[in-house]
Amino acid sequence: MTVKLLRSVCPYDCPDTCGLLVEVVDGQACSVQGDPEHPYSRGTLCAKMNAYPRTVHSSRRLTTPLLRRGAKGSGEFVAIDWAEALGRVADGFRQAIDRHGAESILPYSYAGTMGLVQRNAGHPFFHALGASLLDRTICAPAKGLGWAAVMGGSHPPPPESVQQSDLVLLWGINAAATSIHYLQDVKIARQRGAKVWLIETYQTPTAAAADHIVLVRPGSDGALALGLMHLLLQEDLLDHDFLQREVQGFAELRDQVLPAYPPQRVSELTGVSEAVLRQLAQAYGRARAPMIRLGSGLSRYGNGAMTVRTITALPALVGAYGRPGGGCFCATSTGGAFELQTVVREDFLAGRTPRSINMNCLGDALTAPVGTPVSALYVYHSNPAAVAPDQNRVLAGLAREDLFSVVHERFLTDTARYADLVLPATSSLEHSDLYRAFGSYCIQRAEAVIPPVGESKSNWEVFSLLAEEIGLQQPFFRQSADDLIDGLLAAPSPWRQGIDLAALAQGKGVELRVPQGCLTPSGKIELLNPRQPQPLPDFVPPHGGDEPLRLMTAPSLYALNASFYERDELRAAQEGMLLQLSPAEAAARGLRDGEAVLASNALGEVLFKLRINPGVPDGVAVAEGVWWLEFAPGARGVNALTSQRLTDQGGGSTFYDNTVEVRRAP
């Protein structure tokens, strides 16, 4: 028996990108623990990753290519070999090109893996074909644009700097589910005397880490920020020197916007009492170094970019951006650390400008196309049948008999069940990759620590084989994943100057060198941004809907979007696919805890089990997690209730900007 303890990285769509120590016995991953030497995750893992071998070696793993034999959606397949599978994919793409041109081929991928090579492995292949481009905007582009409207290319301080704060606002983030290591640092700040406020749409598990909880009406966070600014001005809790020296446009904001947001109006908009508004404003204005940790959910409304922009402006009024432990932590952006063009190879477009399809609008693209129809779909590290909005429309598109669809996956997901061909994919422990985080400034290189399970292949390996099969001549496709990683690390970057390259080569987490300063065109924090359609922050109402309950499609402690539903114990921990309502809303509809209910709107209806929760405000319905249909109580999941409408900037999803009515299931 050969036992090894090897380093790896959590590949999932989580800001922390934790370092792993994997115990490997005779080629099998037997256990996983956190790497105590990782600069940010420091040896702790979430409940999902602590038992990662149950995912890697699940009996549900796909181990051979599959060819559809039953109706689309039935999940009926027969095993074939890789040679036949590759030939069928190539033939399907050739037929699509012959019928409708290369733009009729659509790749669909997002964040099933976050490694720089495997995540982007399809780009050069589809660029060389001339396939349609995909706007990969399902997560939070509005959040980044809202930050940039005020801060330009400036970078937030390292996340652990919150330990120096004396007031922390966890604003729209269920850190207990989505950022456990930031929450560890918040707890350290709290032990040192900091007060913690949670600003949320319902009482999440993160409430246990807070001293004060403020429940805000969904989509009204921007109005809350403006109301706080109004009170800071009214009570003169401003840092006038900082505003004069470092900020552009405060006088215009003060005179043109803030008068419209007195406490009474803000209370009406947000549902927060005037007394709580004043208490929060005084606590914030009197703090030495207040820190806002901003989640992504509040950017997934029709007003998402403006909301984030407004909250990002708030610390400027009290000078928090100039103090250790203060400011706003939105997310880290480390794009400057690597020359990603060496992987994505936009030069392979060879002067073509294919159309671009927004991934949030997949349902329309498949069922109501404008121009060239989508006749071939290739899905990798994503599960759009579960995660894309307007599920009914998406499933109708996937069920088209004239759509040639290929899914490269580890499990028979909802999307894979609709495929003509399913290709078995490796897990992160079975291939090489290079990772960067979006919740810290760490990078880490990972090699395969176990052989591929069955006949599974990595994204890069499959696209290299398809390039050969279809006759692409570029030598680029004859490289290995490690060759691509070496190329990324060889290109110089000031972000990597002086880092411990030996530690990086050993698979350890290494911190980048972050550029400092206010990186805006003016060199100042831009409350007034003349390049924006609206030069000043202001409140814009969200989309909303005709039904009386705001639907919160929230994260779960025991899943990550649609990932981890292969695990029996994690599904059991969620206690079923629940819809949470307040006692008053349940009583008004004559509903009892635990019974089956239907949530509905103009897009569809979904069967849930009701959970009555006093931590959910009136007017709100909460559905945590994105369940696979295989395990849903009915025929649809929560995204049958979410719209394809987009955010105000960035073309982002509006998963949190939908309404429903709820009734007892027949």
Summary of the structure (lengths in Angstrom):
residues: 666
radius of gyration: 24.7
end to end distance: 57.1
largest distance: 74.1
contacts: 2480
relative contact order: 0.17
helix: 37%
strand: 20%
